[in-house]
Each structure stands twice: as structure tokens, then as C-alpha cells.
Amino acid sequence: SDGKKATDAQSDQDQKDASIGTPNKGSLFVAYLSVFIDMLGLSIIIPIIPFIALRFGADSTALGYIYASYNGAQMVSVPITGYLSDKYGRKPMILASLFGSFIGFLIQGLATDIATFCVGRALTGLFGGSVPIVNAYICDTIPAPSRPKYFAQLGAVIIFAFMFGPGIGAGLAQFSLETPMFVACGTAGFGFILALLAFKEPKRPRTNAQEEGTRPAPKPEGETSKQALHVLGNGTVEDSTTFSRQDTEDPAKPEYKTPVRFMYAIRFLYALAFSGYIFYSGLLVFDLYGWQALEFGFMAMGASIWAVINQLSSFVLFQKRFGKHASLMVGAIFMASAFLCISFWGGNIHSFTGLPLMIISIGLLGIGVGFGNPSITSITSRYATKSEQGSVLGTSMALRSLGTTVGPLLWGVIYSIQWELVFQLCMAVCVLMLILSIWVFYLNKGLPEHIAERLKASVELTDIKTVKEEGTHDEVTSLRNENKILRTKLQMYEEGKLAVIDEVLNKDAIDALAVPVQNGHNGQIQ
């Protein structure tokens, strides 16, 4: 009877998951648009910053302040935005983000000195926290197995912003240096109105504090109906709820906190390395080949188109076959290779170290970014509970902002010493990112959700040994018992009846599974 109830409950949960498999298309479009506007604010100014600094009479230090003001403000606001979106909802924070961007772009367009311009950039960054909100929205509305596809789409939106941003900025600057800011201001205003009318707040799980007043009273001692069993190494049996990382509200489990911390470090390293290309490739092609903003805009556009193609096609296919962790490792390898190639740029534009090597470098970087960025977000989100998605992803985005804040200041100093060293160090950062990715993969294999995989492998191994019947009669009997207990454990785990599985098999554990647990309430067998 209880088994049938458990099966029905699982079926209901499957239907519930299926019902949220596709988010509201209008809301998803508005969510993507808000991210596009925020990223556009970062990218649209890249090709015109040197000219703005020159008009305001700024030196190289002030130029670094312009680069860092946006990202520094975003670094402070993003984790707060994630927390507020968990508490007050996704829609209010999406609206606040778009309205803040509208005001920030307006101030930049009206600025007459470097200080006012930096204030506008900082205000835009302060309200530019839509990425973690949209990441959390995807987690609210999409089951975990389908999220990589939507994270890839979100990453493509970001890349599109960086693709069109420099080109838009360079093109509009032909009218005036203020024109790109006013266009971005109008886009943010349009996005605010659209979000107000079309974005729908998703249903989200309630937090512990919200559950406090509605949680049912604990059952009397000995009553275990509708609860799973912990089979411990010493053979004892405990009551427990069915284990699922996405359902649990315990954020303090060390086996999940450690991978999250490593993913935070990887996010920072990724942003630090990528900022070397984003902020200084334009200056590099100007110094080496005399290119202006228009040529650099075409170069950035080509790189972004290639990255989008990879992110929406080869990344999706690769991660389905080999997994998110392998995708992250591949992204780090390609990014490191790209920075190594960039460090050899130079000579005549028509020589191999000129345009041909530039195309190779940008191609490698496009693959690396297309694989790496969505993998980082997807892997980080899987280690957070549902009610923590906004906070965890917000912290991750704050570290991205830290990387893109520290990056231009650090690389600017190094660039003045030796430009090759900038990209060689970016390569070293990517190698470190690869090492951490491998370590996260190692930690991931030891997490509870991979118990079933290890059990299946053990069942197959004991199947082979049992068929061969090698050894004495007692040894064969022991193998058969071991095979039986493994199959029982696997079945119970897959049915959600077993929460903790000790991998050390002993007689006490076998006996614990063999003895039925009597329900003190109504006499039924669990």
C-alpha cells in the first residue's frame, strides 16, 4: 500500500516537473532583454572610451576608473539583488534593474566631465544585476536536466550584447559620442515598459522562514509512515525524508559548500582572463596595426558570432554527451590556447602573425567562451537549493564583476610594461581554471546523487563474479548475498526509499535491510 502511494507521489512529482518544463515565452523574452540591456551598457562604450577620456582630458589612470566604475558597482549590487529577488520576487527586481539602467545611461549622455560620467557608469552597474535574477528565473521554471539549454541561450544573449555593443557604439559615435548613451537609455525605457506589462512572476518554493508557520507537527516516536530509511554502516535504521539536493533546505552540507566555493573561484578566474581580451584587444590592434574603433567593432562582432554558434550548437550537443564538467574543462583549454596565440600577434597585418593568427585566436576564444560561460552557471546552480538560487548565482555574478573590475586595473599596469605579458598571464589564469575544474569534477563524483551510479557498477561487477562462480562454496554464497543486497539498495534508492547508503557492506547492514520496520501507528510494513 505504501509502495503504491510512493509510486503515485513520484508520478505526481514527474507531472509537476513536466508542467514547468517550458517557461512563459513572453516572460523569458523580457528576462533575456533585460540581460541584453545590462550587457549592452558594458559593451557599447568599449570602442569609444579612449575618445571620451581624451575629450575630458583624462589620463590613463582615469581611463581605468571608467572601465572599473561599472563593474565595481555591479560587484556590490549583484549579490544583494539576488537576495532581494529571492525575498521579494523576480519581477520587482527586473523592473528596478531596467529603470536604474535608464537613469544611468541618461546621466552618461548628459555628462560634461569625467566624474559625472563615472557616476552614470556606476549607477548603471549598480542596477545592472539582471543576470542572477534571470538565472534564478530559469531555475524556478525549468527542471534541472533542461537548464543547460536555457543557460546556453542566456549566455548567447550576453555574447550578442558584446557582439553588437562595440559595433553600435562605434557606429553611433560617428554622429556624436553621446548618441550611444541616449540609444541605450531608450532601449532600457522600452524594456521597463515591456517588463511591466509582459513579465509574469514565476511560482517559487517557499523558504524555511516561510514554511515555519505551516510545517506539520512531528510524528510520534516510532511512526515512520511516508518516510524513507537511513541504512547506516553499523546496521542501524533511521527515519528520514527522501534525499534530493534540489528539495533540501539545508545549505550547510559541506559536500556541497566546497564545490560551490570552487565554482566561485572559477567564475572569478574566468572573468579576470576574459577581461584581458575584452578591454585590451582593442588597444592592442590599434598599437600593432593602427586599427580604429570601426575595425575593432568588426573584429568583436566576428568573435561573438562564432561564440554564439558554438554556444547554441556544439556546446549543447557536447554537454549532453559528456556532461557539464567536461564542457567547462574544454572551454578552459580553448581559452588558454587562444591567449597563447594572441601573445604572438605582431608584424605585418598580412603575415601569419597578423590577420591569419588573429582569426585562429578569435576562433579558439569563441569556442572557449561558448563552452565555459554557460557551464560555470549550470554547474554552480546545481549545488544550490531552490530557495538559494538567486543568492548563490548572485554571489557568482558578483565575483564575475570583481574579476572584470580588477582586470582592467591590473592588465592596464602590465600592458604599459609589456603587452605580451598580459595575454601570457591570461593563459596562466585559464590553466588554473582548468585545474580547479578537474578538482570540482572529482568532488562531484563523490556527491550523494552519484550513489546510484556507483551501485550500478557494483551490481554489474558482482553479476560477473557470480556467473563465473569462482572460489569456494562459501565465497560464491557471499558474492550472491552481496549482489542481492546491492540490488536491494539500488532499487530502494531509485524508488526514493533510501536516503543514505553506506558503501561498506557488512552483515549488520544486510540484516538491517532484511528486517522489515513495523509502523507503530497502523501496523503496516514500511
C-alpha positions as CSV (number, residue, x, y, z in Angstrom):
1,S,0.0,0.0,0.0
2,D,2.7,2.4,1.0
3,G,4.7,1.4,-2.1
4,K,1.8,2.3,-4.3
5,K,1.5,5.7,-2.5
6,A,5.2,6.3,-3.1
7,T,4.8,5.5,-6.8
8,D,1.8,7.7,-7.1
9,A,3.6,10.6,-5.4
10,Q,6.6,10.2,-7.7
11,S,4.3,10.2,-10.7
12,D,2.7,13.4,-9.4
13,Q,6.1,14.9,-9.0
14,D,7.1,13.9,-12.5
15,Q,3.9,15.5,-13.9
16,K,4.7,18.7,-11.9
17,D,8.2,18.8,-13.3
18,A,6.8,18.3,-16.8
19,S,4.4,21.1,-16.3
20,I,7.2,23.6,-15.6
21,G,9.4,22.3,-18.5
22,T,8.8,25.4,-20.6
23,P,8.7,29.0,-19.1
24,N,6.3,31.7,-20.2
25,K,7.7,32.8,-23.6
26,G,6.8,36.5,-23.0
27,S,8.5,36.5,-19.6
28,L,11.5,34.7,-20.9
29,F,11.9,37.2,-23.7
30,V,11.7,40.1,-21.3
31,A,14.2,38.4,-19.0
32,Y,16.6,37.9,-21.8
33,L,16.1,41.5,-23.0
34,S,16.9,42.9,-19.5
35,V,20.2,41.0,-19.6
36,F,20.9,42.2,-23.1
37,I,20.4,45.8,-22.0
38,D,22.7,45.4,-19.0
39,M,25.5,43.8,-21.0
40,L,25.0,46.3,-23.8
41,G,25.8,49.0,-21.2
42,L,29.1,47.3,-20.6
43,S,30.0,46.7,-24.2
44,I,28.6,49.7,-26.0
45,I,31.2,52.0,-24.6
46,I,34.3,49.8,-25.2
47,P,35.3,51.2,-28.6
48,I,34.6,54.9,-27.6
49,I,36.1,55.0,-24.1
50,P,39.5,56.3,-25.3
51,F,37.8,59.1,-27.2
52,I,35.7,60.1,-24.2
53,A,38.7,60.1,-22.0
54,L,40.5,62.3,-24.5
55,R,37.6,64.8,-24.7
56,F,37.5,65.0,-20.9
57,G,41.3,65.4,-20.7
58,A,41.7,62.2,-18.7
59,D,45.0,60.3,-18.3
60,S,45.5,56.5,-18.2
61,T,44.5,56.3,-14.6
62,A,41.2,58.0,-15.2
63,L,40.7,55.6,-18.2
64,G,41.0,52.7,-15.8
65,Y,38.4,54.3,-13.5
66,I,35.9,54.4,-16.4
67,Y,36.4,50.8,-17.1
68,A,36.2,49.8,-13.4
69,S,33.3,52.0,-12.3
70,Y,30.6,49.9,-13.9
71,N,31.9,46.6,-12.8
72,G,32.8,47.8,-9.3
73,A,29.3,49.0,-8.7
74,Q,27.9,45.8,-10.1
75,M,30.1,43.7,-7.9
76,V,28.5,45.4,-4.8
77,S,24.9,45.2,-6.1
78,V,24.7,41.7,-7.7
79,P,24.6,39.5,-4.5
80,I,22.2,42.0,-2.9
81,T,20.0,41.8,-6.0
82,G,20.0,38.0,-5.9
83,Y,19.0,38.0,-2.2
84,L,16.2,40.6,-2.8
85,S,14.9,38.6,-5.8
86,D,14.6,35.6,-3.5
87,K,12.7,37.6,-0.9
88,Y,10.5,39.9,-3.0
89,G,10.3,38.2,-6.3
90,R,11.9,38.3,-9.8
91,K,9.6,40.8,-11.4
92,P,10.2,43.7,-9.0
93,M,14.0,43.4,-9.3
94,I,13.8,43.1,-13.1
95,L,11.9,46.4,-13.2
96,A,14.3,48.0,-10.8
97,S,17.3,46.9,-12.9
98,L,15.8,48.3,-16.1
99,F,14.8,51.6,-14.5
100,G,18.2,52.0,-13.0
101,S,19.8,51.4,-16.3
102,F,17.6,54.0,-17.9
103,I,18.7,56.7,-15.4
104,G,22.4,55.7,-15.6
105,F,22.5,55.9,-19.4
106,L,20.8,59.2,-19.3
107,I,23.4,60.7,-16.9
108,Q,26.2,59.3,-19.1
109,G,24.7,61.0,-22.1
110,L,24.4,64.4,-20.3
111,A,27.8,64.2,-18.5
112,T,30.2,67.1,-19.1
113,D,33.1,65.9,-17.0
114,I,34.8,62.6,-16.1
115,A,33.4,62.5,-12.6
116,T,29.8,62.8,-13.7
117,F,30.4,60.2,-16.4
118,C,31.8,57.7,-13.9
119,V,28.7,58.3,-11.7
120,G,26.5,57.4,-14.6
121,R,28.5,54.3,-15.3
122,A,28.4,53.3,-11.6
123,L,24.7,53.8,-11.4
124,T,24.2,51.7,-14.5
125,G,26.3,49.0,-12.9
126,L,24.6,49.3,-9.5
127,F,21.3,48.4,-11.2
128,G,22.8,46.0,-13.7
129,G,22.1,42.8,-11.7
130,S,19.7,41.2,-14.0
131,V,21.9,38.2,-14.8
132,P,21.5,36.4,-11.5
133,I,17.8,37.3,-11.5
134,V,17.3,35.6,-14.9
135,N,19.5,32.7,-13.8
136,A,17.2,32.2,-10.8
137,Y,14.1,32.6,-13.1
138,I,15.4,29.7,-15.3
139,C,15.9,27.6,-12.1
140,D,12.4,28.5,-11.0
141,T,10.7,27.4,-14.2
142,I,13.0,24.7,-15.8
143,P,13.8,21.2,-14.4
144,A,17.5,20.7,-13.8
145,P,18.2,18.4,-16.7
146,S,16.9,21.0,-19.2
147,R,18.6,24.1,-17.7
148,P,21.9,23.9,-19.7
149,K,20.0,24.6,-22.8
150,Y,18.5,27.8,-21.4
151,F,21.7,28.8,-19.7
152,A,23.3,28.5,-23.1
153,Q,20.6,30.7,-24.6
154,L,21.2,33.3,-21.8
155,G,25.0,33.1,-22.5
156,A,24.2,33.7,-26.2
157,V,22.2,36.8,-25.3
158,I,25.2,38.1,-23.3
159,I,27.5,37.4,-26.3
160,F,25.1,39.0,-28.6
161,A,25.3,42.2,-26.5
162,F,29.1,42.1,-26.7
163,M,28.8,41.4,-30.4
164,F,26.5,44.3,-31.2
165,G,27.7,46.6,-28.4
166,P,31.1,47.6,-29.8
167,G,29.6,47.9,-33.3
168,I,26.7,50.0,-32.2
169,G,29.0,52.2,-30.1
170,A,31.4,52.7,-32.9
171,G,28.7,53.4,-35.5
172,L,26.6,55.8,-33.3
173,A,29.7,57.6,-32.2
174,Q,30.1,58.9,-35.8
175,F,27.1,61.2,-35.0
176,S,28.4,62.1,-31.5
177,L,29.9,60.5,-28.5
178,E,26.7,61.0,-26.6
179,T,24.5,59.2,-29.1
180,P,25.3,55.6,-27.9
181,M,24.2,56.6,-24.4
182,F,20.9,58.0,-25.4
183,V,20.1,55.0,-27.6
184,A,20.9,52.7,-24.7
185,C,18.7,54.9,-22.5
186,G,15.7,54.5,-24.8
187,T,16.2,50.7,-25.0
188,A,16.2,50.5,-21.2
189,G,13.0,52.5,-21.1
190,F,11.4,50.2,-23.6
191,G,12.4,47.2,-21.7
192,F,10.9,48.6,-18.4
193,I,7.5,49.1,-20.1
194,L,7.6,45.7,-21.6
195,A,8.6,44.0,-18.3
196,L,5.8,45.9,-16.5
197,L,3.2,44.6,-19.0
198,A,4.5,41.2,-20.0
199,F,6.7,39.6,-17.3
200,K,4.9,37.2,-15.0
201,E,6.3,36.3,-11.6
202,P,7.1,32.5,-11.5
203,K,6.0,30.2,-8.7
204,R,8.8,29.5,-6.4
205,P,9.3,27.2,-3.4
206,R,8.9,28.8,0.0
207,T,11.9,29.3,2.2
208,N,12.4,27.9,5.7
209,A,11.2,31.1,7.3
210,Q,8.0,31.0,5.2
211,E,7.5,27.3,5.9
212,E,7.9,27.8,9.7
213,G,4.3,28.5,10.4
214,T,2.8,25.8,8.1
215,R,5.1,22.9,8.8
216,P,3.2,19.9,10.2
217,A,3.9,18.8,13.8
218,P,6.5,16.0,14.1
219,K,5.1,12.5,14.3
220,P,5.2,10.4,17.5
221,E,8.3,8.4,18.1
222,G,8.3,5.1,16.2
223,E,6.0,6.4,13.5
224,T,7.7,6.2,10.1
225,S,4.9,6.2,7.5
226,K,5.7,8.2,4.4
227,Q,9.4,8.5,5.4
228,A,12.4,6.9,4.0
229,L,15.1,4.8,5.8
230,H,18.7,5.6,6.5
231,V,20.7,2.4,6.4
232,L,23.9,3.2,8.2
233,G,27.3,1.4,8.2
234,N,26.7,0.0,11.7
235,G,23.4,-1.6,10.6
236,T,21.1,0.8,12.4
237,V,18.0,2.2,10.7
238,E,16.8,5.8,11.0
239,D,13.8,7.7,9.8
240,S,14.5,10.3,7.1
241,T,12.9,12.3,4.3
242,T,13.8,11.3,0.8
243,F,17.0,12.8,-0.3
244,S,17.2,15.4,-3.1
245,R,19.6,18.3,-3.2
246,Q,17.1,20.5,-5.0
247,D,14.4,19.7,-2.3
248,T,16.5,20.0,0.8
249,E,16.7,23.4,2.6
250,D,20.0,22.7,4.4
251,P,22.6,25.0,2.9
252,A,25.3,23.9,5.2
253,K,26.2,20.4,3.9
254,P,30.0,20.5,3.4
255,E,29.9,18.2,0.4
256,Y,28.0,20.9,-1.5
257,K,29.6,24.0,0.0
258,T,33.1,23.0,-1.2
259,P,32.2,22.7,-4.9
260,V,30.3,26.0,-4.7
261,R,33.4,27.7,-3.4
262,F,35.5,26.2,-6.1
263,M,32.9,27.4,-8.7
264,Y,33.1,30.9,-7.2
265,A,36.8,30.8,-7.8
266,I,36.4,29.6,-11.3
267,R,33.9,32.3,-12.1
268,F,36.3,35.0,-10.9
269,L,39.2,33.5,-12.9
270,Y,37.1,33.3,-16.0
271,A,36.1,36.9,-15.7
272,L,39.7,38.0,-14.9
273,A,41.1,36.3,-18.0
274,F,38.3,37.3,-20.3
275,S,38.6,41.0,-19.3
276,G,42.2,40.9,-20.7
277,Y,40.8,40.3,-24.1
278,I,37.7,42.5,-23.9
279,F,39.3,45.6,-22.5
280,Y,42.8,45.5,-24.2
281,S,42.4,43.7,-27.5
282,G,41.1,47.0,-29.0
283,L,44.1,48.9,-27.7
284,L,46.4,46.1,-29.0
285,V,45.1,46.2,-32.6
286,F,45.4,50.0,-32.5
287,D,49.1,49.8,-31.3
288,L,50.1,46.9,-33.6
289,Y,48.1,47.6,-36.8
290,G,46.7,51.1,-36.4
291,W,43.1,49.9,-36.3
292,Q,40.3,52.4,-35.2
293,A,37.0,51.8,-33.4
294,L,35.2,50.7,-36.6
295,E,37.7,47.9,-37.4
296,F,37.8,46.8,-33.8
297,G,34.0,46.7,-33.9
298,F,34.0,44.3,-36.8
299,M,36.6,42.1,-35.1
300,A,34.5,41.9,-31.9
301,M,31.4,41.2,-34.0
302,G,33.1,38.2,-35.8
303,A,34.3,36.8,-32.5
304,S,30.9,37.0,-30.9
305,I,29.1,35.4,-33.9
306,W,31.4,32.5,-33.7
307,A,31.0,32.2,-29.9
308,V,27.2,32.2,-30.3
309,I,27.3,29.5,-33.0
310,N,29.3,27.3,-30.7
311,Q,27.2,28.0,-27.6
312,L,23.9,27.2,-29.3
313,S,25.1,24.2,-31.2
314,S,28.3,22.3,-30.4
315,F,28.1,23.2,-26.6
316,V,24.6,21.7,-26.3
317,L,25.5,18.6,-28.1
318,F,28.8,18.2,-26.3
319,Q,27.4,18.7,-22.8
320,K,24.6,16.2,-23.4
321,R,27.1,13.5,-24.4
322,F,30.0,14.3,-22.0
323,G,28.4,16.5,-19.2
324,K,28.8,20.0,-17.9
325,H,32.1,19.4,-16.2
326,A,33.7,18.2,-19.4
327,S,32.4,21.2,-21.2
328,L,33.9,23.5,-18.6
329,M,37.3,21.8,-19.0
330,V,37.2,22.1,-22.8
331,G,36.3,25.8,-22.5
332,A,39.3,26.4,-20.3
333,I,41.6,24.6,-22.6
334,F,40.5,26.5,-25.7
335,M,40.7,29.9,-23.9
336,A,44.2,29.1,-22.7
337,S,45.2,28.2,-26.3
338,A,43.6,31.4,-27.6
339,F,45.6,33.7,-25.2
340,L,48.8,31.9,-26.1
341,C,48.2,32.6,-29.8
342,I,47.3,36.3,-29.1
343,S,50.7,36.7,-27.3
344,F,52.3,36.1,-30.7
345,W,50.4,38.7,-32.7
346,G,52.6,41.3,-34.4
347,G,54.4,42.1,-37.6
348,N,52.6,42.9,-40.8
349,I,48.9,42.5,-40.9
350,H,49.2,40.2,-43.9
351,S,51.8,37.9,-42.3
352,F,50.9,34.8,-40.5
353,T,51.3,36.5,-37.1
354,G,48.9,39.2,-38.4
355,L,45.4,38.5,-39.7
356,P,45.7,34.7,-40.0
357,L,46.8,34.2,-36.4
358,M,44.2,36.8,-35.3
359,I,41.5,34.7,-36.9
360,I,42.8,31.5,-35.3
361,S,43.0,33.2,-31.9
362,I,39.5,34.6,-32.1
363,G,38.2,31.2,-33.3
364,L,39.7,29.4,-30.3
365,L,38.5,32.0,-27.9
366,G,34.9,31.8,-29.3
367,I,34.8,28.1,-28.6
368,G,36.3,28.6,-25.1
369,V,33.8,31.3,-24.2
370,G,30.9,29.4,-25.8
371,F,31.6,26.3,-23.7
372,G,32.9,27.8,-20.5
373,N,30.4,30.5,-19.6
374,P,27.2,28.5,-19.6
375,S,28.9,25.6,-17.9
376,I,30.0,27.7,-15.0
377,T,26.5,28.9,-14.4
378,S,24.9,25.5,-14.9
379,I,27.3,23.7,-12.5
380,T,27.0,26.4,-9.8
381,S,23.2,26.3,-9.9
382,R,23.1,22.5,-9.3
383,Y,24.8,22.8,-5.9
384,A,22.3,25.3,-4.6
385,T,18.8,24.6,-3.1
386,K,15.8,26.0,-4.9
387,S,15.3,28.8,-2.4
388,E,19.0,29.8,-2.6
389,Q,19.3,30.0,-6.4
390,G,19.2,33.8,-6.5
391,S,21.7,34.3,-3.7
392,V,24.2,31.7,-4.9
393,L,24.1,32.8,-8.5
394,G,24.1,36.4,-7.4
395,T,27.4,35.8,-5.5
396,S,28.8,34.1,-8.5
397,M,27.9,37.1,-10.7
398,A,29.4,39.5,-8.1
399,L,32.7,37.6,-8.4
400,R,32.4,38.0,-12.2
401,S,32.1,41.7,-11.6
402,L,35.1,41.6,-9.2
403,G,37.1,39.9,-12.0
404,T,36.1,42.5,-14.6
405,T,36.8,45.3,-12.1
406,V,40.3,44.1,-11.0
407,G,41.1,43.0,-14.6
408,P,41.3,46.4,-16.4
409,L,43.2,47.9,-13.5
410,L,45.7,45.0,-13.3
411,W,46.1,44.4,-17.1
412,G,46.4,48.2,-17.7
413,V,49.5,48.3,-15.5
414,I,51.0,45.2,-17.0
415,Y,50.2,46.4,-20.6
416,S,52.3,49.5,-20.0
417,I,55.2,47.3,-19.1
418,Q,54.9,44.6,-21.8
419,W,51.7,43.8,-23.7
420,E,52.6,40.1,-24.4
421,L,52.7,39.5,-20.7
422,V,49.0,40.4,-20.3
423,F,47.9,37.6,-22.5
424,Q,50.5,35.1,-21.2
425,L,49.2,35.7,-17.7
426,C,45.6,35.3,-19.0
427,M,46.7,31.9,-20.4
428,A,48.1,31.0,-16.9
429,V,44.8,32.0,-15.3
430,C,42.9,29.7,-17.7
431,V,45.3,26.9,-16.8
432,L,44.5,27.4,-13.2
433,M,40.8,27.5,-14.0
434,L,41.2,24.1,-15.8
435,I,42.9,22.6,-12.7
436,L,40.1,23.8,-10.4
437,S,37.5,22.4,-12.9
438,I,39.1,19.0,-12.7
439,W,39.1,19.2,-8.9
440,V,35.3,20.1,-8.9
441,F,34.7,17.1,-11.2
442,Y,36.5,14.9,-8.7
443,L,34.4,16.3,-5.8
444,N,31.2,16.0,-7.9
445,K,31.7,12.2,-8.3
446,G,31.6,11.8,-4.5
447,L,28.3,13.6,-4.0
448,P,25.2,11.6,-2.8
449,E,23.3,11.9,-6.1
450,H,26.0,9.8,-7.8
451,I,25.5,6.9,-5.4
452,A,23.2,5.1,-7.9
453,E,25.9,5.2,-10.5
454,R,28.4,3.5,-8.1
455,L,25.8,1.0,-7.1
456,K,25.0,0.0,-10.7
457,A,28.7,-0.5,-11.3
458,S,29.0,-2.7,-8.2
459,V,25.9,-4.7,-9.2
460,E,27.4,-5.4,-12.7
461,L,30.7,-6.4,-11.1
462,T,29.1,-8.9,-8.7
463,D,26.9,-10.2,-11.5
464,I,30.1,-11.2,-13.4
465,K,31.7,-12.8,-10.4
466,T,28.5,-14.7,-9.5
467,V,28.2,-16.1,-13.0
468,K,31.8,-17.3,-13.0
469,E,31.3,-19.0,-9.6
470,E,35.0,-18.7,-8.9
471,G,36.2,-19.7,-5.4
472,T,34.8,-21.9,-2.7
473,H,31.1,-22.5,-2.0
474,D,31.1,-20.0,0.9
475,E,32.8,-17.4,-1.3
476,V,30.2,-17.8,-4.1
477,T,27.4,-17.7,-1.5
478,S,28.8,-14.5,-0.1
479,L,29.0,-13.0,-3.6
480,R,25.4,-13.8,-4.2
481,N,24.3,-12.2,-0.9
482,E,26.4,-9.2,-1.8
483,N,24.8,-9.0,-5.2
484,K,21.3,-9.3,-3.6
485,I,21.9,-6.5,-1.1
486,L,23.4,-4.2,-3.8
487,R,20.3,-4.8,-6.0
488,T,18.0,-4.1,-3.0
489,K,19.9,-0.9,-2.2
490,L,19.8,0.3,-5.7
491,Q,16.0,-0.4,-6.0
492,M,15.3,1.4,-2.8
493,Y,17.4,4.3,-3.7
494,E,15.8,4.7,-7.2
495,E,12.3,4.5,-5.6
496,G,13.3,7.2,-3.1
497,K,13.0,5.0,-0.1
498,L,16.7,5.1,0.8
499,A,18.3,8.4,1.7
500,V,21.8,7.5,2.9
501,I,23.7,4.5,1.6
502,D,26.9,3.2,3.2
503,E,29.2,1.7,0.6
504,V,30.9,-0.7,3.1
505,L,28.9,-3.9,3.0
506,N,28.7,-5.9,6.2
507,K,26.3,-8.4,7.9
508,D,24.7,-5.7,10.1
509,A,23.8,-3.6,7.0
510,I,22.4,-6.7,5.2
511,D,20.3,-7.6,8.3
512,A,19.1,-4.1,8.6
513,L,17.7,-4.3,5.1
514,A,16.3,-7.8,5.6
515,V,14.3,-6.8,8.8
516,P,11.0,-5.0,8.0
517,V,10.3,-1.9,10.0
518,Q,7.0,-2.1,11.8
519,N,4.9,1.0,11.7
520,G,3.7,1.8,15.3
521,H,0.7,3.8,14.0
522,N,-1.2,1.3,12.0
523,G,0.9,-1.9,11.8
524,Q,1.7,-1.6,8.1
525,I,5.1,-2.7,6.9
526,Q,7.4,0.1,5.6
